Amino acid sequence: MGDFPVVILRARTILPIASPSVEDGAIVIQGARILAAGRWADLHVHWTGEPLDLGERVVLPGLINGHCHLDYTSMAGELPATRHFTDWIKAITAAKAGKTYSDFAESWVSGARMLLDHGTTTVGDIEAVPELLPDIWDSTPLRIVSFLEMTGVRSRRVPAEVLGEALARVEGPGHPRSRMGLSPHAPYSTTPGLLQLTALAARERRLPLSMHVAESAEEFDMFRHGRGPLFDWLRKQRDMSDCGKRSPVQHLAGNGMLGPDLCAVHVNHIEAGDAALLGENGVSVVHCPRSHEFFGHRRFPLEELTAAGVNVCLGTDSLASVRKQKRKPMELDLFAEMRALASREPGLSPSTVLRMATLNGAQAMGMSGRAGVLSEGACADLIAVPFSGTAMDAEAAGVHHAGRVDASMIDGRWAIEPEAI
């Protein structure tokens, strides 16, 4: 790092997240790393140079979006909420069939821009069109973890073939900011054989995993009771001998999928013992508040999961499952997810909500200590939003920010340059 100049940022307030907010704070950066963060009065004694004063703003770590489908951004408003989750799955499957490679590429780039504008600096994205990778990573400064989606049920392809195709892409050229992982789509759209092979391959190669789990009551009924609309629809497409026995979470446990490398997305429907299973195995859970509201799921079991030691973070999901609001554009926006969660769970502190969108997300992405925090040695990934209050109000202001961010830095480079004050 010695070849890089030292950059000092100063602002009314900084929110390190892992430590209390600081009034008249500063961050010292060299290259892609943070050297120090704290009070300007303490830091300017040790670091020389004219700071870039961001003025009446609060600076906080870039947001970590634990779950997204950038491919589906253009589907905003196309699919209405349905009475049965199974009917929505049928609808989005049909909608995807009508899209071209160019449609998906334009959708991906558009979604990435939305995330950047609204403060995300790292995203876990489910990639259903792997042909986009790795070239499309260069279209955005975001850090991307692209989880390659795998199914194989409708096509009746053997698990080893499905996995082998994904691994061939994973082993391709590297990238300075982005990487690939594996995503067996969901318990209902995969086979036990694919789950078992994926779990082994991921641990051998140290690959991150992401999977939709226990998203709907219909999925729960399929696995626990062997009944319901999802069961009836799929019984002609897959072997149902793994159904009617245990919950979706227990199904994953029985097939070796649970571990600290897994992001279990949604986890809305659990039964006694499921939260403990997730906690004991170090699984992270990604909650998507606006998607949750779109489908009208029962209350998310946040207290049960956190009491069991589960790391819970936030995601946007896709715009295909976000309810349109009058006179407001439909955008991928993790601040909107924080506001939705805070509204639905008024007992949660702003500090807890912010941690879910930063520190907890970093843990889920395997980036603890490197992202989601402003501290010595962390990546220089940060954002700034307008703020003129006191430090004690900064966390609430962060949670309730609406609109685009004033500035965004990723890897020590401005992705959105701050306007002069």
C-alpha positions, 0 to 999 in steps of 0.5 A: 500500500505504500505506493498509494496516497493517504486519503482523509475523509471528514464528516459531521458523523461517522457510523462505524457500526461495530463501535458507537457513532462519532461526531466530527469524525474522520476516516483515513484510507490508503489504497483499498483499505481503511487505516483508521476511523474515529474522531477528527480531533484524534486522527488529524494529529497523526495523519497529515494532509488536507481532508476531503470534508463531506460536511453535513453527512453521515458516513457508514459502511456500504450496505451488504445485500444478502439476496437478489435476482438482478436478472429479473429487474425488468420484471418489476410490476409484471407479476401480480401477487397470487393466492397460492405461491405455486401459481406465482412460481408458474407465472415467473417460470413462464415469464422467464421463458419469454426473455432473451439473453439481451433482456436478462443482460439489460435487466442485470445492469439496470438492477446493479445501477439501482443497488449502487445508487441506493447504497449497496456495495456488495450483493449476493446475486442468484444467477439464472443466466450463467452465460452473462458471467464473468463479463457482466461483472465489469459493467458495475463497480459493485462487489458481486457474489454470483450464486449459480442457480441449479435445478434439474427437476423439470429437465430430469438431468442427472445431478452430477451433470448439473453440478459439473456444468456449474463447477466448470464456470466457477473454475473459470478466470478470477476477478478482483472484486467478484466471485461465484458460488453455488445455488441449488434453487430450493428444496422443491426444485432440486433432488436430494442427490444434487444437494448432497453432491453440492454440499460436498463440492462446496466444502472441498472448494470452499465455495459459498452457498445460497438457497431458497428455504422454507419460503412458503406454507406450501413448501412446508406442507409439501415436505412435512405433510406430503400435500398441498398445491406445490406437492400436487403440481410437482408430483408428475415432475419429480420423485416425491419420496423425500416428502411427507417426512420432515420440514424443509430445514430438516430436509437440508440438514439430512442432505448435508447442506447446513453449514457456515457457508450457507445463506438460507434465504427467506426461512419463513416457515419453521417448526420446533427445532429448526432454528436450533439446527440452523444456529448450531450449524452456523447458517446465515438467514437472509430476510427480504421484508418487501418480498415477504409483504408481497406474498403475505407470509406469516410473521417472520420468525426473527426472535426465534432465529436470533435466540438460537444464535442465527445470523440474520441479514437483509436482502432485496430479492427481485423486483418481480416480488415487490409491491408497486406503490403509487407515484414511486418508482420500483427500485432495488433499495436496501434502505427501503428494506430496512424501513419496511422491517423497522415499520413491521418490527417497531421493537427493533432498535435502529442499531439492530436493523443497521447491523442486519444490512452491514455486519450481518450481511458481511458475515453471510457473504464470508467477509467478516472484518472486511466489509460492513464495518468502518475499522482498521484493516477493513475494505474502503467500502463506504457510503454517505447520506445527508445528515444534520443531527447529533450522533445519537440520532445517526443510526435512526437517520441511517435506517430511515434514509430515502433516496439515492446516496450522496456518495459511494466508495468501493475498494478505495475508489469513488463509485459515486463521487460526492458533490462539493459542499 
